[in-house]
Amino acid sequence: MIGRIVEIADDRRHLSVRRGFLAVHVTGEERRLAGQVPLDDIGALIANAHGISYTNNLLVALAERGCPFVLCGANHNAVGMLLPVEGHHVQAKRMEAQILAGLPTQKRLWAAIVKAKLQQQAAVLEALGAPYAPLDSLVRKVRSGDPDNIEAQGARRYWGLLFGDDFRRDQTAGGINALLNYGYTVLRATTARAVVAAGLHPSIGLHHSNDANAMRLVDDLMEPFRPMVDFQVKQLVQQGKTEVNDETKRSLALVMFQDMQTAAGATPVMVCTQKLAVSLAQVYLGERQGLELPLRSLPLDFSAMRSNGG
């Protein structure tokens, strides 16, 4: 089952467990039950407000279900994440294989991820009627390990084609950048859950190497799915919605349930992250050669709208 992305965005809220439910109470003089959600239905819980308190029992219940608890700081960026210690019944075997993976294997896998990201970026530009050939042409130039940093070259071209030449990606800025931050936070939590569920260690990455980053593998594997967030942000901007609010956050969270084209057919983004993480574990164990990555295609919801004349 695909879990729900639950965000707590209001101040003065207390979170606890109540008969198998996440219970959210308003604190202070008007203490009351604001709402509740079945714990088994939650895919990720995001705390994105000040003055939130929670019980240890809730954190234990979330960890037992493999559900990430994400803490957001300034400008909707994730600054912390609680994940379970155990995620898979053969976790030790998979982590050992992950640690022992050779550099040639890591470089080959990273090149495949970069190619997939460039292909999805090109598909987004094509869907929006923007020039996409510059991104498609870069795919053929990606070599093992991406020593020429084709990913960064693609990003420089992509952002200008997507949001205009004046746009600069800045995690501390508002507007479009803040919308991207929030969408990526949701995607990061989704990917983190997939990584842990696959029995892999989130800090042992393929490419990202920041020693202070405990989510290096998560950040590697989320790359091919970022364009899905970008596409949704672009649509919001075209509708004149450039601020992070309840409506835009809901729209960005729903990206995890949008379909992408895969070898098995239309598959939600959340499930695609799970399939990718499992395929990586299988590569480490020698059970397969390549990663299960989404195919280059227009965002399927948009494709359906266009074919229907929408």
N, C-alpha and C positions, 0 to 999 in steps of 0.2 A: 504494500500500500504506500502511496505517496503521501508523506506527512505535510501538515500545514506549517507555514511560516508564521509564527506568532510574535508580534512586537509589542512591548510595553513602552509607550511613548509619552505617557502622562506622569507628572510628578505626584508624589505622595501616594505611592501604591505599595502594598505588601503582598508578596507572592508566597503561597503555601500549597501543601497537598491536602486535598479533601476528597476522600473516598474515590481515589483513582482519577481525580480531576486536578488540573492546575486551577487554583482559586485565586482571584485577584480582588483584593479589598482596597477601598479608599481609606486612607488613614486620617487621623485628626478628629476634629469634633464631629464630622458627619460620617464616621466609620460605617461602612456598608459594603456588601458584596457587589462588585462592579461587573463580574462575569466569571465564567469558568469554562475550561476546555478539557476534554478527555486527554490524559497524558499520552495515551497510545496513539493519538491523532497528530501529535506535534512532531514536525520534522526538524525544527530549530526554533529556539527561543532567543529573541533579541531584546536586550535591555538598553533603551535609547532615551533615557530621561534621568533627571536628578531625583534624589530622595526615594529611590526604590530600595526596599528591604525584602529579604527572602529567607526561608528556613533552610537548614541543612538537609532536612528530609526531602525538600523539593530538589535540591542539587543531586542528592543520591538517586532519587527516582528518575531524573533526567539522564544521569550517567548510565543507569541500569538499562535504559531504553536506547542508548547510543545517540542521544539527542544533544547537540551542541548548545551550550549556553553562552551567548555572545555579549560582550560588554562594549558599548560604543562610547567613544570620547568626542572630542571636538569635531565638528563638521561631518558627523555621521560615519567616521572611520572606526573600524573594529580595533580595539586596543587590547582585548583579552578574550580568551575562549576556554571554556571548561569542556574537556572531552573525557570519555571513559578510558580506563586503563586497559580493559580487555574489549576487543572488538570482533574477534573471530576465533573459532574453535581451534584453528591451526595457526594462530597469530605468531607464536614463537618461530615456527618453521618459516613463515613468510618474511618475518622481519630479519631473520638470519640471512635468507637469500637476498633480501634487499640490501643489507650491509655488505654482502660479498659481491654484489654486482660489479662487473668490471667497467672501467671508464669507456671502452668502445661501445658497450651496450648502452650506457647512459647517454653518450653522445648521439647514438643512432636514434634513441627514443626521443631525445630533445628535438632533433631535427624534424621528426614526424609531427611533434606538437606544434612547432613553429610553422610548418607547412599548413597544418590544419587551421591554425589561427589566421594566417594570411588568406587562405581560401574563404573562411567565414567573413573576414573583413571585406573581401572583394564581393561576396554575395550580398552583404548589407549595402554596399555602395551601388551595386547593380539594382537592388530592389528600390532604392531611392532615386534612381535615374542619374546618379553621379558617375563620373569616369571611374571604371574599376580595373581597366587593363594594367595600370601601373602596379597594382597589388598582385594580379594574376602573374605578371611577368617575373615578379620577385620569387615566386614559389619555386621556379626551376633553378634559382641560384642558391638555394639553401643547401649547405653541405653538412656533413656529420658534425654535430656540436655547434653548428652555426658560428664558425670562427669569424665570419665577415659581419656578424651582427646584423643580418638581414631583417631580423625581427624589429630592431630599432629603426632601420631605414624605412620599413613598411609603416611603422607608427607615425613617423614624421609626415609621410605622404597622406596617410589615412585620416589623421585628425583634421588636416586642412581641407580635404575633400568632403569630410563629413560635416564639420561645423564651421568651416570658413577659415581663410588664411590667418585671421587674427586670433584664432582660438589657441590657447596653450593649456595643456593638461597640468593642473595644479591642485593637489589634494587639500590645500588650505583655502582655496577660493570657493566662492558661493556659486549660485546659479547652476549652470550645466555641470560644473565640476562636482558640486555637492550632490547632484542627482546621480552622477556616475559613482561617487563614493558610496552612496547608500545601496545602489544596485550591486556593486561589487562586494559589499559587506554581506548581503544576502547570498550571493553566489559563493563567497568564501566559506560561509557556514555550511552551505549545501555540500560543497566539495570536501570540506573537512570531515563531515559525517560519512561520506562515501569512502574516504581514505581509511578511516578507522574501522569501518565495517568490513573493509577488504583485508584487514589484518596487517596493514602497513603502518610505518611510523611517519607521522606528518612532518617531522623535522629533517628527514633524510631525503634530500631533493635530488633532482636530475640536473638542474641548472642553477636555480637561485642559491646563492652562497653566503648571504649575510649571516654572520655568526649569531646575531641577536634575534634572528627570525626563527621562531619555533615551528613555523608553518611553511617551510620551504617547499615541500612536496605538494602541499595544497596549492600554493601559488603557481607551481609549475603546471599542475593538471587543470586549473581553472582557465588557463589562457585561451583555449579554443572556444570557450563559452562566453568570454567577455563581449564579443560582438553582438550577442543576443541582447545584452544589457544596453550596449551602445545604440542599437536599433530602437529599443523602446524609449530611451532618453531622447533620441532624435524626434520620434513621433510626438512625445510630450512637448518638446520645444516648438514643433510646428503648430501645436494647438495653443501656444502661448502659455504653457505651464512650465515655468522655469524655477520654481521654488520647491523645496522639500516640504511636503505637507501630507496629511492623511491620504489624500487622493493619489498623489504621485507615488507615495511609498507603497500603497496597495497595488498600483499598476506595476511597479518594479518588482515587487515580491511575486507577482503572478508570472513573471518571466520564467521562473523555475518550472512552471507547468506547461509552458508552450512547447510545441513539438518541433523537433529537428529531424532531418532526413538521415537515416542510418541504413546500414546494410540489411537490417531486420525490418525496415519500414519506419513510419513516423513514431518518434519516441520523445517523451518529455525531457527537458533539459536535466531535471533532477535524476531521472533514470539514466540518462547518458553519462552523467558524472559517476554514477555507480558502476556502470559497465566499463568505463575507462579505468577506474581504480582496480577493479577485479582483473581486467586484462593485463594491467601492469604487474600485479602479483603473479599472474600466470607466466608472464615473460620471465620474471625473476626466477621462477621455479623450473624454467625450461619446458613449459607445457604449451607454449605458443611463441611465434616469432614477433608479431607486431601488435600494436595497440588497437583497441576498438574505439575509433574516433568517428565523430559525425562526418557525414559527407558534405561536400560543397553544395549548397542549395539556398534558395531564397528562404527567409523565415516563413514557415508553412502557413501560419495564420494570415500573413500578408499575401502570400501567393493565392490563397483561397479567396480573399477579398478581391484581388485583382482579376482573377478568372471569372468572378461573379459581377464584374463591372463596378466594384466598390471603390 
